Amino acid sequence: MLHGEIRFRRGGRDMPQYPDIMDRLRIVFQDVFDDDHLEISETTSANEVDEWDSLSHITLVLAVEEAFDLKLKASEVGELQNVGEMARLIGDRLAV
């Protein structure tokens, strides 16, 4: 688990809202990129984070899956253009 935070779980009454998902993603990004000051927004993309390469992308996806207790399909992840799209995908998957 990242930074001692609890993971989100599907099906509970404490379903995260979009701002909660973005907050959790910020923590995941900070952990994966080892930068406690890294700030992300909905429009943040791989082009804006120097260390975000293909290897760190895989690490990021695995960390997101762990943090949100879900499994993402490679086809879903491959279509994402920015953090906002990732957050919406997570929200959609958690709502199922």
Biopython code that builds the backbone (N, CA, C, O; Angstrom):
import numpy as np
from Bio.PDB.StructureBuilder import StructureBuilder

atoms = [
    (1, "MET", "N", (0.842, -1.180, 0.000)),
    (1, "MET", "CA", (0.000, 0.000, 0.000)),
    (1, "MET", "C", (0.884, 1.239, 0.000)),
    (1, "MET", "O", (1.991, 1.209, 0.537)),
    (2, "LEU", "N", (0.416, 2.306, -0.585)),
    (2, "LEU", "CA", (1.199, 3.516, -0.737)),
    (2, "LEU", "C", (1.005, 4.469, 0.432)),
    (2, "LEU", "O", (-0.123, 4.710, 0.864)),
    (3, "HIS", "N", (2.082, 5.000, 0.932)),
    (3, "HIS", "CA", (2.045, 6.035, 1.965)),
    (3, "HIS", "C", (1.090, 5.695, 3.114)),
    (3, "HIS", "O", (0.548, 6.604, 3.742)),
    (4, "GLY", "N", (0.876, 4.434, 3.396)),
    (4, "GLY", "CA", (0.018, 4.044, 4.503)),
    (4, "GLY", "C", (-1.455, 4.349, 4.299)),
    (4, "GLY", "O", (-2.223, 4.321, 5.260)),
    (5, "GLU", "N", (-1.861, 4.634, 3.090)),
    (5, "GLU", "CA", (-3.256, 4.965, 2.806)),
    (5, "GLU", "C", (-4.076, 3.700, 2.631)),
    (5, "GLU", "O", (-3.550, 2.666, 2.218)),
    (6, "ILE", "N", (-5.354, 3.777, 2.941)),
    (6, "ILE", "CA", (-6.233, 2.637, 2.692)),
    (6, "ILE", "C", (-6.626, 2.620, 1.220)),
    (6, "ILE", "O", (-6.658, 3.659, 0.559)),
    (7, "ARG", "N", (-6.921, 1.445, 0.725)),
    (7, "ARG", "CA", (-7.335, 1.307, -0.670)),
    (7, "ARG", "C", (-8.840, 1.494, -0.782)),
    (7, "ARG", "O", (-9.588, 1.208, 0.152)),
    (8, "PHE", "N", (-9.264, 1.975, -1.930)),
    (8, "PHE", "CA", (-10.690, 2.055, -2.221)),
    (8, "PHE", "C", (-11.158, 0.672, -2.614)),
    (8, "PHE", "O", (-10.440, -0.076, -3.276)),
    (9, "ARG", "N", (-12.365, 0.340, -2.201)),
    (9, "ARG", "CA", (-12.938, -0.955, -2.555)),
    (9, "ARG", "C", (-14.290, -0.745, -3.224)),
    (9, "ARG", "O", (-15.067, 0.133, -2.849)),
    (10, "ARG", "N", (-14.539, -1.568, -4.213)),
    (10, "ARG", "CA", (-15.828, -1.511, -4.902)),
    (10, "ARG", "C", (-16.917, -2.070, -4.014)),
    (10, "ARG", "O", (-16.674, -2.910, -3.148)),
    (11, "GLY", "N", (-18.123, -1.585, -4.248)),
    (11, "GLY", "CA", (-19.280, -2.166, -3.608)),
    (11, "GLY", "C", (-19.558, -1.672, -2.200)),
    (11, "GLY", "O", (-20.584, -2.029, -1.620)),
    (12, "GLY", "N", (-18.694, -0.879, -1.646)),
    (12, "GLY", "CA", (-18.922, -0.354, -0.300)),
    (12, "GLY", "C", (-19.747, 0.904, -0.332)),
    (12, "GLY", "O", (-19.929, 1.505, -1.391)),
    (13, "ARG", "N", (-20.246, 1.308, 0.810)),
    (13, "ARG", "CA", (-21.055, 2.524, 0.838)),
    (13, "ARG", "C", (-20.198, 3.776, 0.789)),
    (13, "ARG", "O", (-20.718, 4.876, 0.610)),
    (14, "ASP", "N", (-18.899, 3.622, 0.946)),
    (14, "ASP", "CA", (-17.986, 4.753, 0.912)),
    (14, "ASP", "C", (-17.317, 4.872, -0.457)),
    (14, "ASP", "O", (-16.098, 5.016, -0.545)),
    (15, "MET", "N", (-18.113, 4.811, -1.517)),
    (15, "MET", "CA", (-17.573, 4.933, -2.859)),
    (15, "MET", "C", (-16.926, 6.300, -3.029)),
    (15, "MET", "O", (-17.525, 7.314, -2.672)),
    (16, "PRO", "N", (-15.713, 6.343, -3.568)),
    (16, "PRO", "CA", (-15.026, 7.623, -3.716)),
    (16, "PRO", "C", (-15.666, 8.494, -4.786)),
    (16, "PRO", "O", (-16.147, 7.999, -5.805)),
    (17, "GLN", "N", (-15.664, 9.769, -4.545)),
    (17, "GLN", "CA", (-16.118, 10.748, -5.520)),
    (17, "GLN", "C", (-14.917, 11.158, -6.361)),
    (17, "GLN", "O", (-13.778, 10.851, -6.010)),
    (18, "TYR", "N", (-15.166, 11.851, -7.471)),
    (18, "TYR", "CA", (-14.103, 12.245, -8.387)),
    (18, "TYR", "C", (-12.957, 12.988, -7.687)),
    (18, "TYR", "O", (-11.797, 12.663, -7.940)),
    (19, "PRO", "N", (-13.232, 13.978, -6.813)),
    (19, "PRO", "CA", (-12.105, 14.644, -6.125)),
    (19, "PRO", "C", (-11.291, 13.681, -5.264)),
    (19, "PRO", "O", (-10.075, 13.832, -5.145)),
    (20, "ASP", "N", (-11.957, 12.689, -4.663)),
    (20, "ASP", "CA", (-11.238, 11.688, -3.869)),
    (20, "ASP", "C", (-10.337, 10.835, -4.759)),
    (20, "ASP", "O", (-9.219, 10.488, -4.377)),
    (21, "ILE", "N", (-10.830, 10.504, -5.934)),
    (21, "ILE", "CA", (-10.047, 9.719, -6.884)),
    (21, "ILE", "C", (-8.817, 10.522, -7.309)),
    (21, "ILE", "O", (-7.712, 9.982, -7.350)),
    (22, "MET", "N", (-8.997, 11.790, -7.622)),
    (22, "MET", "CA", (-7.860, 12.639, -8.009)),
    (22, "MET", "C", (-6.857, 12.761, -6.862)),
    (22, "MET", "O", (-5.649, 12.723, -7.098)),
    (23, "ASP", "N", (-7.329, 12.904, -5.638)),
    (23, "ASP", "CA", (-6.424, 12.982, -4.487)),
    (23, "ASP", "C", (-5.615, 11.697, -4.353)),
    (23, "ASP", "O", (-4.408, 11.735, -4.110)),
    (24, "ARG", "N", (-6.281, 10.573, -4.512)),
    (24, "ARG", "CA", (-5.599, 9.282, -4.397)),
    (24, "ARG", "C", (-4.613, 9.103, -5.539)),
    (24, "ARG", "O", (-3.512, 8.590, -5.339)),
    (25, "LEU", "N", (-5.005, 9.526, -6.743)),
    (25, "LEU", "CA", (-4.093, 9.440, -7.879)),
    (25, "LEU", "C", (-2.839, 10.279, -7.640)),
    (25, "LEU", "O", (-1.737, 9.865, -8.000)),
    (26, "ARG", "N", (-3.000, 11.447, -7.037)),
    (26, "ARG", "CA", (-1.843, 12.300, -6.734)),
    (26, "ARG", "C", (-0.858, 11.534, -5.853)),
    (26, "ARG", "O", (0.350, 11.573, -6.088)),
    (27, "ILE", "N", (-1.367, 10.847, -4.852)),
    (27, "ILE", "CA", (-0.512, 10.065, -3.951)),
    (27, "ILE", "C", (0.170, 8.926, -4.709)),
    (27, "ILE", "O", (1.357, 8.668, -4.508)),
    (28, "VAL", "N", (-0.574, 8.251, -5.574)),
    (28, "VAL", "CA", (-0.008, 7.164, -6.369)),
    (28, "VAL", "C", (1.109, 7.704, -7.268)),
    (28, "VAL", "O", (2.191, 7.121, -7.337)),
    (29, "PHE", "N", (0.844, 8.808, -7.947)),
    (29, "PHE", "CA", (1.849, 9.409, -8.828)),
    (29, "PHE", "C", (3.094, 9.818, -8.032)),
    (29, "PHE", "O", (4.219, 9.571, -8.467)),
    (30, "GLN", "N", (2.892, 10.435, -6.880)),
    (30, "GLN", "CA", (4.026, 10.847, -6.056)),
    (30, "GLN", "C", (4.856, 9.642, -5.636)),
    (30, "GLN", "O", (6.084, 9.714, -5.600)),
    (31, "ASP", "N", (4.200, 8.551, -5.323)),
    (31, "ASP", "CA", (4.906, 7.343, -4.915)),
    (31, "ASP", "C", (5.656, 6.716, -6.089)),
    (31, "ASP", "O", (6.839, 6.395, -5.972)),
    (32, "VAL", "N", (4.979, 6.544, -7.207)),
    (32, "VAL", "CA", (5.589, 5.904, -8.378)),
    (32, "VAL", "C", (6.779, 6.713, -8.887)),
    (32, "VAL", "O", (7.816, 6.150, -9.236)),
    (33, "PHE", "N", (6.623, 8.036, -8.929)),
    (33, "PHE", "CA", (7.688, 8.882, -9.457)),
    (33, "PHE", "C", (8.616, 9.401, -8.367)),
    (33, "PHE", "O", (9.484, 10.235, -8.625)),
    (34, "ASP", "N", (8.427, 8.901, -7.143)),
    (34, "ASP", "CA", (9.287, 9.227, -6.007)),
    (34, "ASP", "C", (9.496, 10.739, -5.872)),
    (34, "ASP", "O", (10.623, 11.220, -5.756)),
    (35, "ASP", "N", (8.370, 11.478, -5.891)),
    (35, "ASP", "CA", (8.412, 12.936, -5.801)),
    (35, "ASP", "C", (7.214, 13.412, -4.987)),
    (35, "ASP", "O", (6.103, 13.521, -5.506)),
    (36, "ASP", "N", (7.449, 13.695, -3.707)),
    (36, "ASP", "CA", (6.366, 14.115, -2.812)),
    (36, "ASP", "C", (5.765, 15.462, -3.183)),
    (36, "ASP", "O", (4.722, 15.841, -2.651)),
    (37, "HIS", "N", (6.409, 16.186, -4.084)),
    (37, "HIS", "CA", (5.910, 17.508, -4.478)),
    (37, "HIS", "C", (5.254, 17.497, -5.858)),
    (37, "HIS", "O", (4.804, 18.536, -6.340)),
    (38, "LEU", "N", (5.199, 16.329, -6.493)),
    (38, "LEU", "CA", (4.592, 16.222, -7.815)),
    (38, "LEU", "C", (3.107, 16.535, -7.720)),
    (38, "LEU", "O", (2.387, 15.915, -6.937)),
    (39, "GLU", "N", (2.655, 17.478, -8.498)),
    (39, "GLU", "CA", (1.240, 17.829, -8.569)),
    (39, "GLU", "C", (0.703, 17.416, -9.934)),
    (39, "GLU", "O", (1.358, 17.603, -10.959)),
    (40, "ILE", "N", (-0.477, 16.864, -9.926)),
    (40, "ILE", "CA", (-1.129, 16.466, -11.172)),
    (40, "ILE", "C", (-2.475, 17.172, -11.273)),
    (40, "ILE", "O", (-3.041, 17.617, -10.275)),
    (41, "SER", "N", (-2.961, 17.260, -12.481)),
    (41, "SER", "CA", (-4.295, 17.814, -12.726)),
    (41, "SER", "C", (-4.976, 16.922, -13.746)),
    (41, "SER", "O", (-4.389, 15.949, -14.220)),
    (42, "GLU", "N", (-6.193, 17.247, -14.080)),
    (42, "GLU", "CA", (-6.931, 16.462, -15.076)),
    (42, "GLU", "C", (-6.212, 16.416, -16.412)),
    (42, "GLU", "O", (-6.309, 15.427, -17.139)),
    (43, "THR", "N", (-5.498, 17.468, -16.736)),
    (43, "THR", "CA", (-4.854, 17.550, -18.053)),
    (43, "THR", "C", (-3.428, 17.027, -18.079)),
    (43, "THR", "O", (-2.801, 17.010, -19.138)),
    (44, "THR", "N", (-2.902, 16.600, -16.937)),
    (44, "THR", "CA", (-1.540, 16.087, -16.894)),
    (44, "THR", "C", (-1.427, 14.845, -17.777)),
    (44, "THR", "O", (-2.255, 13.936, -17.712)),
    (45, "SER", "N", (-0.378, 14.832, -18.604)),
    (45, "SER", "CA", (-0.129, 13.683, -19.480)),
    (45, "SER", "C", (1.323, 13.245, -19.327)),
    (45, "SER", "O", (2.117, 13.899, -18.650)),
    (46, "ALA", "N", (1.652, 12.140, -19.961)),
    (46, "ALA", "CA", (3.007, 11.600, -19.882)),
    (46, "ALA", "C", (4.044, 12.606, -20.387)),
    (46, "ALA", "O", (5.185, 12.599, -19.926)),
    (47, "ASN", "N", (3.666, 13.454, -21.311)),
    (47, "ASN", "CA", (4.590, 14.452, -21.853)),
    (47, "ASN", "C", (5.016, 15.485, -20.825)),
    (47, "ASN", "O", (6.036, 16.150, -21.007)),
    (48, "GLU", "N", (4.260, 15.628, -19.759)),
    (48, "GLU", "CA", (4.529, 16.670, -18.763)),
    (48, "GLU", "C", (5.306, 16.168, -17.548)),
    (48, "GLU", "O", (5.721, 16.970, -16.711)),
    (49, "VAL", "N", (5.507, 14.871, -17.438)),
    (49, "VAL", "CA", (6.241, 14.295, -16.310)),
    (49, "VAL", "C", (7.492, 13.633, -16.892)),
    (49, "VAL", "O", (7.414, 12.617, -17.582)),
    (50, "ASP", "N", (8.648, 14.237, -16.594)),
    (50, "ASP", "CA", (9.906, 13.783, -17.204)),
    (50, "ASP", "C", (10.162, 12.293, -17.045)),
    (50, "ASP", "O", (10.623, 11.645, -17.985)),
    (51, "GLU", "N", (9.874, 11.745, -15.887)),
    (51, "GLU", "CA", (10.176, 10.349, -15.613)),
    (51, "GLU", "C", (9.132, 9.372, -16.143)),
    (51, "GLU", "O", (9.306, 8.160, -16.015)),
    (52, "TRP", "N", (8.061, 9.872, -16.730)),
    (52, "TRP", "CA", (6.968, 9.017, -17.197)),
    (52, "TRP", "C", (7.322, 8.416, -18.552)),
    (52, "TRP", "O", (7.056, 9.008, -19.598)),
    (53, "ASP", "N", (7.924, 7.237, -18.516)),
    (53, "ASP", "CA", (8.275, 6.517, -19.730)),
    (53, "ASP", "C", (7.493, 5.209, -19.768)),
    (53, "ASP", "O", (6.610, 4.993, -18.938)),
    (54, "SER", "N", (7.802, 4.346, -20.708)),
    (54, "SER", "CA", (7.012, 3.122, -20.860)),
    (54, "SER", "C", (7.129, 2.206, -19.644)),
    (54, "SER", "O", (6.145, 1.575, -19.256)),
    (55, "LEU", "N", (8.301, 2.123, -19.042)),
    (55, "LEU", "CA", (8.470, 1.277, -17.863)),
    (55, "LEU", "C", (7.727, 1.847, -16.659)),
    (55, "LEU", "O", (7.046, 1.110, -15.945)),
    (56, "SER", "N", (7.851, 3.142, -16.434)),
    (56, "SER", "CA", (7.140, 3.744, -15.301)),
    (56, "SER", "C", (5.632, 3.738, -15.539)),
    (56, "SER", "O", (4.855, 3.748, -14.585)),
    (57, "HIS", "N", (5.217, 3.720, -16.796)),
    (57, "HIS", "CA", (3.790, 3.639, -17.102)),
    (57, "HIS", "C", (3.212, 2.313, -16.607)),
    (57, "HIS", "O", (2.123, 2.276, -16.034)),
    (58, "ILE", "N", (3.943, 1.242, -16.831)),
    (58, "ILE", "CA", (3.508, -0.072, -16.345)),
    (58, "ILE", "C", (3.445, -0.071, -14.820)),
    (58, "ILE", "O", (2.479, -0.555, -14.231)),
    (59, "THR", "N", (4.477, 0.474, -14.191)),
    (59, "THR", "CA", (4.502, 0.570, -12.730)),
    (59, "THR", "C", (3.329, 1.399, -12.229)),
    (59, "THR", "O", (2.705, 1.053, -11.226)),
    (60, "LEU", "N", (3.029, 2.487, -12.918)),
    (60, "LEU", "CA", (1.917, 3.360, -12.544)),
    (60, "LEU", "C", (0.587, 2.625, -12.632)),
    (60, "LEU", "O", (-0.227, 2.706, -11.712)),
    (61, "VAL", "N", (0.363, 1.919, -13.710)),
    (61, "VAL", "CA", (-0.895, 1.177, -13.880)),
    (61, "VAL", "C", (-1.050, 0.128, -12.781)),
    (61, "VAL", "O", (-2.132, -0.022, -12.214)),
    (62, "LEU", "N", (0.014, -0.589, -12.482)),
    (62, "LEU", "CA", (-0.044, -1.591, -11.416)),
    (62, "LEU", "C", (-0.327, -0.942, -10.062)),
    (62, "LEU", "O", (-1.091, -1.484, -9.263)),
    (63, "ALA", "N", (0.276, 0.206, -9.802)),
    (63, "ALA", "CA", (0.040, 0.917, -8.534)),
    (63, "ALA", "C", (-1.396, 1.432, -8.456)),
    (63, "ALA", "O", (-2.004, 1.404, -7.386)),
    (64, "VAL", "N", (-1.937, 1.899, -9.570)),
    (64, "VAL", "CA", (-3.330, 2.359, -9.603)),
    (64, "VAL", "C", (-4.260, 1.179, -9.334)),
    (64, "VAL", "O", (-5.204, 1.300, -8.553)),
    (65, "GLU", "N", (-4.002, 0.049, -9.972)),
    (65, "GLU", "CA", (-4.836, -1.130, -9.750)),
    (65, "GLU", "C", (-4.820, -1.534, -8.279)),
    (65, "GLU", "O", (-5.861, -1.879, -7.719)),
    (66, "GLU", "N", (-3.661, -1.494, -7.656)),
    (66, "GLU", "CA", (-3.565, -1.852, -6.243)),
    (66, "GLU", "C", (-4.277, -0.831, -5.363)),
    (66, "GLU", "O", (-5.022, -1.201, -4.455)),
    (67, "ALA", "N", (-4.050, 0.438, -5.627)),
    (67, "ALA", "CA", (-4.614, 1.494, -4.792)),
    (67, "ALA", "C", (-6.134, 1.519, -4.833)),
    (67, "ALA", "O", (-6.784, 1.828, -3.834)),
    (68, "PHE", "N", (-6.699, 1.193, -5.994)),
    (68, "PHE", "CA", (-8.147, 1.251, -6.150)),
    (68, "PHE", "C", (-8.798, -0.132, -6.159)),
    (68, "PHE", "O", (-10.007, -0.250, -6.358)),
    (69, "ASP", "N", (-8.000, -1.173, -5.944)),
    (69, "ASP", "CA", (-8.493, -2.535, -5.879)),
    (69, "ASP", "C", (-9.329, -2.885, -7.112)),
    (69, "ASP", "O", (-10.477, -3.316, -7.002)),
    (70, "LEU", "N", (-8.726, -2.688, -8.287)),
    (70, "LEU", "CA", (-9.401, -3.024, -9.533)),
    (70, "LEU", "C", (-8.383, -3.489, -10.548)),
    (70, "LEU", "O", (-7.176, -3.367, -10.340)),
    (71, "LYS", "N", (-8.878, -4.018, -11.641)),
    (71, "LYS", "CA", (-8.036, -4.472, -12.738)),
    (71, "LYS", "C", (-8.421, -3.678, -13.974)),
    (71, "LYS", "O", (-9.598, -3.612, -14.330)),
    (72, "LEU", "N", (-7.443, -3.078, -14.626)),
    (72, "LEU", "CA", (-7.686, -2.304, -15.841)),
    (72, "LEU", "C", (-7.250, -3.114, -17.048)),
    (72, "LEU", "O", (-6.249, -3.829, -16.995)),
    (73, "LYS", "N", (-7.991, -3.002, -18.121)),
    (73, "LYS", "CA", (-7.647, -3.697, -19.356)),
    (73, "LYS", "C", (-6.603, -2.877, -20.106)),
    (73, "LYS", "O", (-6.631, -1.647, -20.087)),
    (74, "ALA", "N", (-5.689, -3.574, -20.763)),
    (74, "ALA", "CA", (-4.642, -2.897, -21.539)),
    (74, "ALA", "C", (-5.265, -1.988, -22.594)),
    (74, "ALA", "O", (-4.752, -0.899, -22.852)),
    (75, "SER", "N", (-6.357, -2.419, -23.199)),
    (75, "SER", "CA", (-7.004, -1.597, -24.228)),
    (75, "SER", "C", (-7.563, -0.304, -23.636)),
    (75, "SER", "O", (-7.538, 0.740, -24.287)),
    (76, "GLU", "N", (-8.072, -0.373, -22.395)),
    (76, "GLU", "CA", (-8.581, 0.831, -21.725)),
    (76, "GLU", "C", (-7.433, 1.797, -21.427)),
    (76, "GLU", "O", (-7.519, 2.994, -21.702)),
    (77, "VAL", "N", (-6.373, 1.258, -20.866)),
    (77, "VAL", "CA", (-5.230, 2.075, -20.476)),
    (77, "VAL", "C", (-4.578, 2.701, -21.706)),
    (77, "VAL", "O", (-4.150, 3.855, -21.665)),
    (78, "GLY", "N", (-4.504, 1.951, -22.785)),
    (78, "GLY", "CA", (-3.874, 2.444, -24.012)),
    (78, "GLY", "C", (-4.579, 3.624, -24.641)),
    (78, "GLY", "O", (-3.966, 4.382, -25.392)),
    (79, "GLU", "N", (-5.857, 3.793, -24.346)),
    (79, "GLU", "CA", (-6.630, 4.892, -24.925)),
    (79, "GLU", "C", (-6.591, 6.167, -24.084)),
    (79, "GLU", "O", (-7.021, 7.224, -24.546)),
    (80, "LEU", "N", (-6.087, 6.080, -22.869)),
    (80, "LEU", "CA", (-6.087, 7.244, -21.974)),
    (80, "LEU", "C", (-5.113, 8.308, -22.462)),
    (80, "LEU", "O", (-3.981, 8.008, -22.841)),
    (81, "GLN", "N", (-5.575, 9.558, -22.447)),
    (81, "GLN", "CA", (-4.745, 10.670, -22.901)),
    (81, "GLN", "C", (-4.186, 11.511, -21.759)),
    (81, "GLN", "O", (-3.188, 12.212, -21.930)),
    (82, "ASN", "N", (-4.836, 11.440, -20.583)),
    (82, "ASN", "CA", (-4.400, 12.276, -19.463)),
    (82, "ASN", "C", (-4.953, 11.714, -18.150)),
    (82, "ASN", "O", (-5.697, 10.734, -18.141)),
    (83, "VAL", "N", (-4.577, 12.347, -17.059)),
    (83, "VAL", "CA", (-4.965, 11.892, -15.727)),
    (83, "VAL", "C", (-6.477, 11.978, -15.526)),
    (83, "VAL", "O", (-7.061, 11.115, -14.870)),
    (84, "GLY", "N", (-7.108, 12.996, -16.075)),
    (84, "GLY", "CA", (-8.558, 13.135, -15.944)),
    (84, "GLY", "C", (-9.291, 11.943, -16.539)),
    (84, "GLY", "O", (-10.252, 11.442, -15.954)),
    (85, "GLU", "N", (-8.843, 11.492, -17.693)),
    (85, "GLU", "CA", (-9.461, 10.312, -18.312)),
    (85, "GLU", "C", (-9.230, 9.079, -17.451)),
    (85, "GLU", "O", (-10.104, 8.219, -17.343)),
    (86, "MET", "N", (-8.052, 8.993, -16.838)),
    (86, "MET", "CA", (-7.763, 7.872, -15.943)),
    (86, "MET", "C", (-8.704, 7.911, -14.739)),
    (86, "MET", "O", (-9.247, 6.882, -14.338)),
    (87, "ALA", "N", (-8.893, 9.086, -14.173)),
    (87, "ALA", "CA", (-9.772, 9.239, -13.003)),
    (87, "ALA", "C", (-11.205, 8.857, -13.356)),
    (87, "ALA", "O", (-11.878, 8.193, -12.568)),
    (88, "ARG", "N", (-11.679, 9.266, -14.528)),
    (88, "ARG", "CA", (-13.041, 8.919, -14.946)),
    (88, "ARG", "C", (-13.176, 7.416, -15.174)),
    (88, "ARG", "O", (-14.195, 6.825, -14.817)),
    (89, "LEU", "N", (-12.160, 6.798, -15.764)),
    (89, "LEU", "CA", (-12.185, 5.357, -15.959)),
    (89, "LEU", "C", (-12.242, 4.636, -14.617)),
    (89, "LEU", "O", (-13.008, 3.686, -14.452)),
    (90, "ILE", "N", (-11.441, 5.080, -13.667)),
    (90, "ILE", "CA", (-11.455, 4.475, -12.339)),
    (90, "ILE", "C", (-12.837, 4.637, -11.704)),
    (90, "ILE", "O", (-13.381, 3.682, -11.150)),
    (91, "GLY", "N", (-13.399, 5.828, -11.782)),
    (91, "GLY", "CA", (-14.732, 6.069, -11.229)),
    (91, "GLY", "C", (-15.776, 5.177, -11.852)),
    (91, "GLY", "O", (-16.635, 4.635, -11.157)),
    (92, "ASP", "N", (-15.707, 5.021, -13.173)),
    (92, "ASP", "CA", (-16.657, 4.141, -13.887)),
    (92, "ASP", "C", (-16.489, 2.695, -13.440)),
    (92, "ASP", "O", (-17.476, 1.993, -13.217)),
    (93, "ARG", "N", (-15.256, 2.253, -13.309)),
    (93, "ARG", "CA", (-15.002, 0.868, -12.924)),
    (93, "ARG", "C", (-15.421, 0.604, -11.478)),
    (93, "ARG", "O", (-15.923, -0.475, -11.165)),
    (94, "LEU", "N", (-15.218, 1.591, -10.593)),
    (94, "LEU", "CA", (-15.588, 1.410, -9.195)),
    (94, "LEU", "C", (-17.115, 1.405, -9.015)),
    (94, "LEU", "O", (-17.636, 0.801, -8.077)),
    (95, "ALA", "N", (-17.813, 2.082, -9.920)),
    (95, "ALA", "CA", (-19.271, 2.181, -9.821)),
    (95, "ALA", "C", (-19.969, 0.886, -10.231)),
    (95, "ALA", "O", (-21.147, 0.694, -9.930)),
    (96, "VAL", "N", (-19.260, 0.013, -10.903)),
    (96, "VAL", "CA", (-19.860, -1.241, -11.401)),
    (96, "VAL", "C", (-20.057, -2.206, -10.267)),
    (96, "VAL", "O", (-20.548, -3.315, -10.479)),
]
sb = StructureBuilder()
sb.init_structure("model")
sb.init_model(0)
sb.init_chain("A")
sb.init_seg("    ")
for serial, (resi, resn, name, xyz) in enumerate(atoms, 1):
    if name == "N":
        sb.init_residue(resn, " ", resi, " ")
    sb.init_atom(name, np.array(xyz, "f"), 0.0, 1.0, " ", f" {name:<3s}", serial, name[0])
structure = sb.get_structure()
